[in-house]
Amino acid sequence: MTTTQNRQGEVEEQELQDMVAANDTGARIPEGWQGKVLLGAALFWSLFQLWIASPLPFYDWPLIGSFGIFNDTEIRAIHLGFATFLAFTAYPALTRSPRHHIPLTDIGLCLIGAFSASYIFLFYDQLVSRPGLPNTQDLVVSVIGLVLLLEAARRTLGPPLMVVAIVFLTYSLAGPYMPDIIAHKGVSLEELVNHQWLTTEGVFGIALGVSSSFVFLFVLFGALLDKAGAGNYFIQVAFSLLGHMRGGPAKAAVVSSGLTGLISGSSIANVVTTGTFTIPMMKRVGFTSEKAGAVEVASSVNGQIMPPVMGAAAFLMVEYVGISYVQVITHAFLPALISYLALIYIVHLEALKLDMQGLPRRGAVKPWQLRIFGMLTGFLLTAGLAAAVYFGIGWIKPMFGDYAGIVIALLLGGAYLFLLSYAAKVPDLQLDDPNSPMVQLPEVAPTVKSGLHFLLPVVVLVWCLMVERLSPGLSAFWATVLMIFILVTQRPLIAWFRNEQGIAHRLRQGANELVDGLIVGARNMIGIGIATATAGIIVGAVSQTGVGSVLADLVEVLSMGNLLLMLILTAVLSLILGMGLPTTANYIVVSSLLAPVVISLGQESGLIVPLIAVHLFVFYFGIMADVTPPVGLASFAAAAVSGGDPIRTGFVAFSYSLRTAALPFLFIFNTDLLLIDVTWLEGIQIFIVATIAMLIFTAATQGYFFARNRWYETVLLLLIAFSMFRPGFWMDRIVEPYQQIAPQALVQAADDIAPGTELRFWIDGEDAVGNQRSFLANLVLGEGADGAERLANTGVELLDNNGKTVVDFVAFDSAAERAGLAFDQVITGVEAPQVQPAKQLMYIPAGMLLLGLIALQRRRRSAQAKLTPAEA
C-alpha cells in the first residue's frame, strides 16, 4: 500500500512539474548534444544580461580598454534573439511533438528566428544610415521575424496573445475597409514592417526594453534565491510562527506564499512550489479541497503585487508613468499589505466557521506576555540595527572616499559569515511529509536562525533601490552578485563551521546549483521576453493607426461618460484579456488603450486621477485574471495538488480575491491609499483605518463576523467599510468642499485666496490632442501681493470676451501649462476650497455603528453557544 502511494505521489509530482514546465520554462527537455546546446544558450543568456547590467564593460581594461558596450536597441535585439531561440527549442509545437529531442524543423526555426530578432544588432550601422528606407532584405527579414514571433508567442503563451496581435496587424493593413467608426487610411506592408520591426515603436519598444533592462535580472535573482533554499526557509518560518493558530496552516500558507511570491515571479510555480506542502496541511485541519486550493491560489497570485520585487508589469510602469521604481513600490505597498492582511483574516473566519484548531507546537509554549515581549524586543533590535547600518554607511562614505565600496563589501561579508555561523548551529531545514499521520510545528528560534543570511541579498536590493537610489537594473545586479556568492559558498562554509568533511564536494555542489539557477532564471524569462515583444506589436499598431483614440471614444460612449462605469468596463476588459494573456501583456494592452480615457473621464467628472493609480488599477485586474474562472491557470494547478474541482476552486479563490478587486476602485477615488502627498503620520493613520475597513469588508463578503451575518448586517458592514475608506464622500454632502467663483470675478476673488491654494478650473476647449471637450484643471495659485499678480505668476493671462472669460496667453513650461490650460480655452467655472470639518469625523458614527453590530453578534453567538446540539 505504501509503495503504491509513493508511486502515485511520484506520478502526481511529475504531472505538477510538467504543468509548471509547460507554462514557465518549456516542456521540452532534450537529451544529448541538443540538451547541452539548449542549456548552454540559457546559461549564456544569463551571463550576457549580467554583463550588460554590470559596470564592467565601461572599465578601462589593460591592453584592450573598454569593450562589450551595447546601446539599448542592440540589447533589445540580442535579448529577443535569445528568447526566440529558446522558445523554439524549449517549447514543442504541438502536444504530440517530441519532448526529448528537437526536430529539424524546430532547429531551422530557432536559427532563423534568432537571426531575424538579432537583425537590428547585426546590421545596426546599415539600418542607421538609411532610416525609414528599408531595402528588400530588410522587408523579407522583418516579415519572417514577425511571423516567427507570433508562432513563438503561440508556443510559449498559447493562442490568445497571438490572435490579438494578428487582429491588430490586420487592422493596420485593412484600415480603409473597416466600419466607419474605426476606419483609418491604412498602412502599406512596407510601412507596417518598418514600423513594427525596424524601429523602436513596435516589437523593440519600451516593453521589450524593460524586459531586457530590469525584469530579467529580478527573475534571475528570484531563481538563484529559490535555488539556494530560500523558498523552503520562508515556508518553515511561516509555519513555525503561525501554524499553532486557528486554521494555522492556512495562515502560514498565505504568508509563505506571499514571501515566495516575491522571488518566484510566477503564480503557477508559486502554487505548485508551496502548495504541495501547504494544501495537504490545510486539508488535515479541516479545509475542503477547494478551499485549501483557493487559499493557496489567492495568496500565490498576490505575490506579484507585493513590493519590493513585484511582477514584470511593475517595471513597465516606470517607463509608462515616468516615475522611479522606488515611487512605484511606495505607491503599491499599502494596498498590497492590506490585501494580504485581509486574506489572513479570511482564513481566520473560515477557521471560526468550522471551529478549527492549530497544529501542536514543539516544546513548552511561552505565555502570551513573553511572546509579545519577544516580538517587541526583536522589532526594536531590528530597528536599532537598521539605524546603525544607515548612519554607519553614511559615516563610511565620506571617511573612506573611493574605498568606501570595498569597506562596505568587507562589512557585508563579515555579516554574512556571522549569520552563516549562526545558521550552522542548528540542523538543516527539511520539509516534513504533509501527509504523515502526525505533524509537529518546527521550533521558532532554530527555524528563524537557519536562514537569516537569505535576507542579506533582499536587504542589499532594497538598500540600493530606496537609499542609494540606483536604477532597478543595477540594484538587482548587486543583489544578484551577492546571491551568487552565497549560493556557491554557503554549503562549504556551513560544513567548515560544523567541522564536517567534504568541503570540496560541497563547493562543487554550490557551483552546480549556481549554473542550474542561471539556467532556470533564463528559462523562466522565455515567456516574458516573447510576451513583451508580442505586446509591442499591439502598442506599435496603436501608435501607427491611432486606434487608441478611436477605441477610447467607443469606450467613452459605452460608459456614457460615467467614470465608475468606465472603471467597471476597464476591469471587465482586463479580466477577459487576462484569461488568455499573461499579466504583463494584459497590462500593456489595457493601459495603452484605456489609461488615457480613465484620466480624461476623471477630469470631466471633476476628479483628477493620478496616472499611477490608473496603471495600478489595470495591473491589479490583470493579476486577478489568473484566479478568474473558467480559465484561471493557477486554480487548475492548485486543484491538481488538492484533488478538488478546478472550476469550484476558481470560484472560491475569486470570492477570496474580492478584497483585491475592491482595492483598485478605492484608491482611484481615495489616492491617500497610494500614499500620494501624505506625511508619515498620515500614512500610519491611513494604514490603520484602511486595514480595519478592509477587514470589515472581508467580514461582509464572507458572511461571518463574530457570528454568521444576517442580510442586513452584511449591508451595514459594507456601509461601515465604505465610510471608513471614503469618509470624504459623506462629509462632502454635509458641507460643500468648494465655493463657486464667477470666472469674471476671479482676479478680485484671488485677493482673498492665499498663495499656494489649489483652484479648480472648469474649461471648455481643446485638450492636448486637439479634441473639443469640457474638463477640469487644477492650478496652484502663485505668490504675489494681490490676486492679479498671483494669477500672473502661474503663467496665465485671462481676457473678458463678451461676458466669457477666455485664456489669452499661457507661458511656456509654466504652472498653468502643466495644469492643461491653453490659448483660447473658455473658463466656465472656478472653484476654491473652503473650510470644511475634518473628514475623519465620519469615523465616529461609523465606529459607533460598528460597536453596536459587534455587540449584537457577540450576544447572538453567546446565545447559540448555550444551546444544546439538538436545539442548535
PyMOL commands that set and color helices and strands:
alter all, ss='L'
color gray80, all
select helices_A, chain A and resi 2-25+32-53+56-58+72-90+104-117+119-122+124-129+136-157+159-173+175-177+180-182+189-197+206-227+230-242+248-264+267-284+289-305+312-321+325-354+368-424+444-449+452-466+472-497+503-545+547-559+563-578+583-604+611-624+633-642+646-656+658-669+671-674+680-702+711-725+727-734+743-750+787-792+815-819+839-866
alter helices_A, ss='H'
color red, helices_A
select strands_A, chain A and resi 738-741+758-766+772-780+796-801+804-810+826-833
alter strands_A, ss='S'
color yellow, strands_A
deselect
rebuild
show_as cartoon
